[in-house]
């Protein structure tokens, strides 16, 4: 089996981390992965404080001291002008009218909250073994307080420059997120998509550039890709799309069907659903309005209107406005229990 001393030290049996996937999972998936020997993750950015406490209590009480990860977003909310809001609504207006919606139906905010004092208090209360971040790291006082709880701090890097920045600013491990990855890109130093690399180019360059443990993410979907990541120097792997069909995931029936259809072979980077760059399965909304639309509000504020549109379309029986996040290797995703999926991935550790 591959050397997994870093995660062994945390108490994990396998060097496999289930990626946090907001909107399609809760504590049940994280618990199942932990019990099977991996590191389960809980996405926190879209949870209320009350729900986050509930989910963390469920994990803590169920995993018997096994390590788990709670993930937060570390973005800074930008200023958005009325002119920007009007331009974004102009893009959405035909769809809003189709589903009987008006601009008044758009709620304030973006629906994704950055790590703050309230989240810190919850981390201090539960002391999760790992706290991970997307979009960089929180401000130093918050980060220092997280580290004071004893948590290992992980964060995503999509370039070598970001990996070096994370090492210099207090991360304990770097998640090398390649271009293949489903969901939101962890980009935080630049929005230049041309600077993004595939996992199997990015990973060895980050391994060479930093002294921290490096976790490979993006395109890690079966035993062969797990083996390739370790051959290129990964200390652990973090598959996400591979767990979307898990029995314990909250993935909708429509989402599951899309993942098991030819649609899953067509994923693109889009900014329509949140304003941030994210990879998902192509649909009508992406084809007609994007995939990259210059009028989309900056992350996370496009999500308010996109969420209203998604909900209305789904009530009408359409998933053409739903964000079905998936990586480029989605076609290898298999249904089954989280334990079965984890064990299948772990076959790549032998040798």
C-alpha positions in Angstrom: 0.0 0.0 0.0 1.2 3.5 -0.7 2.8 5.5 2.1 0.1 7.5 3.8 2.1 8.6 6.9 0.5 12.1 6.9 -3.1 10.8 7.2 -2.0 7.9 9.3 -0.8 10.4 11.9 -4.3 11.9 11.9 -5.7 8.4 12.5 -7.0 7.6 9.0 -6.7 4.1 7.6 -6.6 5.2 4.0 -5.1 8.3 2.3 -8.4 9.1 0.6 -10.4 12.1 1.4 -14.0 12.5 0.2 -14.3 16.0 -1.2 -16.8 18.4 0.4 -19.7 18.8 -2.0 -22.3 21.5 -0.9 -25.9 20.8 -1.9 -25.5 17.1 -2.5 -24.3 15.8 0.9 -24.6 16.1 4.6 -23.1 14.3 7.6 -24.3 10.9 6.4 -21.8 10.7 3.5 -19.0 12.0 5.7 -19.7 9.5 8.4 -19.9 6.6 6.0 -16.5 7.5 4.5 -14.9 7.9 7.9 -16.3 4.5 9.1 -14.9 2.9 6.0 -11.4 4.2 6.7 -11.2 7.4 4.7 -11.5 11.0 5.7 -15.1 12.3 5.3 -15.8 15.9 4.7 -18.7 18.2 5.5 -19.3 21.3 3.3 -20.2 24.2 5.6 -20.5 27.3 3.3 -24.2 26.9 2.6 -25.3 25.8 6.1 -26.8 28.0 8.8 -24.9 28.0 12.1 -27.7 25.9 13.6 -27.5 23.3 10.9 -23.7 23.2 11.0 -23.8 22.5 14.7 -26.3 19.7 14.1 -24.2 18.1 11.3 -21.0 18.3 13.2 -22.6 16.8 16.3 -23.8 13.9 14.1 -20.3 13.3 12.7 -18.6 13.6 16.1 -21.0 11.2 17.7 -20.8 8.6 14.9 -17.2 8.3 13.9 -15.6 7.2 17.2 -12.6 9.5 17.1 -11.8 9.0 13.4 -10.6 12.1 11.6 -12.9 14.2 9.5 -12.8 17.5 7.7 -15.1 20.5 7.8 -14.8 22.8 4.8 -15.4 26.6 4.6 -15.2 29.2 1.9 -12.6 32.0 2.5 -13.7 34.5 -0.1 -14.1 38.2 0.5 -17.5 39.5 -0.6 -17.1 42.2 -3.3 -19.1 45.4 -3.8 -21.8 45.1 -6.5 -23.4 48.1 -8.1 -27.0 48.6 -9.2 -25.8 48.8 -12.8 -24.2 45.4 -12.4 -27.3 43.9 -10.9 -29.4 45.3 -13.8 -27.1 43.9 -16.4 -27.2 40.5 -14.8 -31.0 40.6 -14.6 -31.2 41.5 -18.3 -29.5 38.2 -19.1 -31.9 36.3 -16.9 -35.1 38.2 -17.7 -36.4 35.9 -20.6 -36.0 32.9 -18.3 -37.6 34.7 -15.4 -40.6 35.6 -17.5 -40.8 32.0 -18.8 -41.3 30.8 -15.2 -43.4 33.7 -14.0 -40.7 35.3 -11.9 -39.8 39.0 -11.5 -36.7 40.8 -10.2 -38.5 41.2 -6.9 -38.2 37.4 -6.4 -34.4 37.6 -6.1 -33.3 37.5 -2.4 -30.5 39.6 -1.1 -27.1 38.1 -0.6 -25.4 35.2 -2.4 -26.2 32.2 -0.3 -22.6 31.3 0.3 -21.0 32.7 3.5 -17.3 33.2 4.1 -15.7 31.9 7.2 -16.4 34.4 10.1 -16.5 34.8 13.9 -19.7 32.7 14.1 -18.1 29.8 12.2 -15.0 30.1 14.3 -17.0 29.7 17.5 -18.5 26.5 16.1 -15.0 25.2 15.2 -13.8 26.1 18.7 -16.7 24.2 20.2 -16.4 21.0 18.1 -12.6 21.0 17.4 -12.7 19.1 14.2 -9.4 17.4 13.3 -9.2 19.1 9.9 -10.6 22.5 8.8 -10.2 23.1 5.1 -10.8 26.2 3.0 -11.6 27.1 -0.6 -10.6 30.4 -2.1 -7.5 30.9 0.0 -7.4 31.3 3.7 -9.4 33.5 6.2 -7.8 36.6 7.7 -4.9 35.9 10.0 -6.6 36.3 13.4 -9.3 33.9 12.3 -6.8 31.4 10.9 -4.6 31.6 14.1 -7.7 30.9 16.2 -8.6 27.9 14.1 -5.0 26.5 14.4 -5.1 27.1 18.2 -7.9 24.4 18.4 -5.4 21.9 17.2 -7.0 21.5 13.7 -4.9 20.7 10.6 -5.6 23.5 8.1 -5.9 22.5 4.4 -6.6 24.8 1.4 -7.0 24.5 -2.3 -4.4 25.7 -4.8 -5.0 25.8 -8.6 -1.5 27.1 -9.4 2.0 26.7 -8.1 1.9 30.4 -7.0 -1.2 29.7 -4.9 0.5 26.7 -3.3 3.5 28.7 -2.4 1.2 31.4 -0.9 -0.7 28.9 1.2 2.6 27.5 2.5 3.8 31.0 3.4 0.5 32.0 5.1 -0.1 29.1 7.5 -1.6 26.1 5.6 -0.6 22.6 6.9 -1.4 20.9 3.6 -2.1 21.9 0.0 -5.0 20.5 -2.1 -3.7 20.6 -5.7 -7.0 21.2 -7.6 -6.6 20.4 -11.2 -8.6 21.6 -14.2 -10.5 18.4 -14.3 -12.2 18.9 -11.0 -16.0 19.3 -10.7 -17.5 22.1 -8.7 -16.0 25.5 -7.9 -12.4 26.3 -8.8 -10.4 27.3 -5.7 -8.7 30.2 -7.6 -7.9 33.1 -5.3 -4.8 34.9 -6.6 -5.9 35.3 -10.2 -9.0 34.8 -12.3 -7.0 33.9 -15.4 -8.4 30.6 -16.6 -5.4 30.3 -19.0 -3.1 29.8 -16.0 -5.0 26.7 -14.9 -3.5 23.2 -15.3 -4.7 19.6 -15.3 -4.1 17.6 -12.2 -1.3 15.5 -13.6 0.7 18.6 -14.7 -0.2 20.7 -11.6 0.5 18.0 -9.0 4.2 17.3 -9.6 4.9 21.0 -9.9 3.3 21.7 -6.6 5.1 18.7 -5.0 8.3 20.2 -6.2 7.5 23.7 -5.1 6.4 23.2 -1.4 7.5 21.2 1.6 3.9 20.6 2.8 1.9 17.4 2.2 0.1 17.7 -1.1 -3.4 16.2 -1.7 -4.4 15.6 -5.3 -7.9 16.6 -6.5 -9.5 16.6 -9.9 -10.0 13.6 -12.2 -9.4 11.2 -9.3 -12.3 8.8 -10.1 -11.0 5.2 -10.1 -8.1 3.0 -9.0 -6.0 3.9 -12.0 -6.2 7.7 -11.4 -5.5 7.1 -7.7 -2.4 5.2 -8.6 -1.3 7.9 -11.0 -1.6 10.6 -8.4 0.6 8.7 -5.9 3.1 8.0 -8.6 3.4 11.8 -9.2 4.0 12.4 -5.5 0.6 12.9 -3.8 0.4 12.3 -0.1 -3.3 11.7 -0.4 -6.1 12.1 -2.9 -9.5 13.9 -2.7 -12.1 12.5 -5.1 -15.5 14.2 -5.2 -17.5 13.3 -8.3 -16.7 9.6 -7.5 -19.0 9.9 -4.5 -21.9 11.6 -6.1 -23.7 8.3 -6.7 -23.1 7.0 -3.2 -26.1 5.7 -1.4 -25.4 8.1 1.4 -25.2 11.2 -0.8 -28.2 13.5 -1.2 -27.7 13.7 -5.0 -31.2 14.2 -6.6 -32.7 11.6 -9.0 -32.3 14.0 -11.9 -28.6 14.6 -11.0 -28.0 10.9 -10.7 -29.6 10.2 -14.0 -27.4 12.9 -15.7 -24.3 11.4 -14.2 -25.1 8.0 -15.7 -26.0 9.4 -19.2 -24.0 10.7 -22.1 -24.5 14.2 -20.7 -21.8 13.5 -18.2 -19.2 13.5 -21.0 -19.9 17.2 -21.6 -18.7 19.3 -18.7 -17.6 22.9 -18.9 -16.4 25.7 -16.7 -19.2 28.2 -16.1 -19.7 31.3 -14.0 -23.5 31.4 -14.4 -24.6 29.8 -11.1 -22.6 31.7 -8.6 -20.3 34.1 -10.4 -17.3 31.9 -9.5 -15.8 29.5 -12.1 -17.1 26.0 -11.6 -17.2 22.8 -13.7 -20.6 21.1 -14.4 -22.6 19.2 -16.9 -23.8 21.3 -19.8 -27.5 22.2 -20.0 -29.8 24.7 -21.8 -28.9 27.6 -19.4 -25.1 27.1 -20.0 -25.5 26.7 -23.8 -27.7 29.8 -24.2 -26.3 32.3 -21.6 -22.7 31.2 -21.2 -20.8 29.2 -20.2 -18.8 32.3 -19.2 -21.0 35.4 -19.2 -19.4 38.8 -18.6 -22.6 40.1 -16.9 -22.6 37.5 -14.2 -22.2 39.1 -10.8 -19.0 38.3 -9.0 -18.9 35.4 -6.7 -21.1 34.6 -4.8 -23.8 37.1 -5.8 -24.9 35.6 -9.1 -26.2 32.7 -7.0 -29.2 34.6 -5.6 -31.0 35.0 -9.0 -29.7 31.7 -10.4 -31.0 29.9 -7.4 -34.5 31.3 -7.8 -34.5 30.3 -11.5 -33.3 26.8 -10.6 -36.0 26.3 -8.1 -38.7 27.6 -10.4 -37.6 25.4 -13.3 -37.4 22.3 -11.1 -40.9 22.9 -9.9 -41.9 23.0 -13.5 -40.2 19.7 -14.1 -37.0 21.0 -15.8 -33.4 20.5 -14.7 -32.1 22.7 -17.5 -31.2 25.5 -15.0 -29.7 23.2 -12.3 -26.0 23.2 -11.5 -25.0 19.5 -11.8 -21.4 19.9 -10.8 -19.1 17.1 -12.1 -15.5 16.5 -13.1 -14.2 15.5 -16.4 -13.9 11.9 -15.5 -17.6 11.7 -14.4 -18.3 8.8 -16.7 -16.3 6.5 -14.4 -18.6 7.3 -11.4 -20.3 4.2 -10.0 -23.3 3.7 -7.8 -23.0 1.9 -4.5 -22.4 2.5 -0.8 -19.7 5.0 0.2 -17.7 2.0 1.6 -17.9 0.2 -1.8 -16.8 3.3 -3.7 -13.9 3.9 -1.2 -12.7 0.4 -1.4 -12.8 0.5 -5.2 -10.7 3.6 -5.2 -8.3 2.1 -2.7 -7.4 -0.7 -5.1 -5.1 1.9 -6.6 -3.1 2.0 -3.4 -1.7 -1.5 -3.8 1.8 -2.1 -5.1 
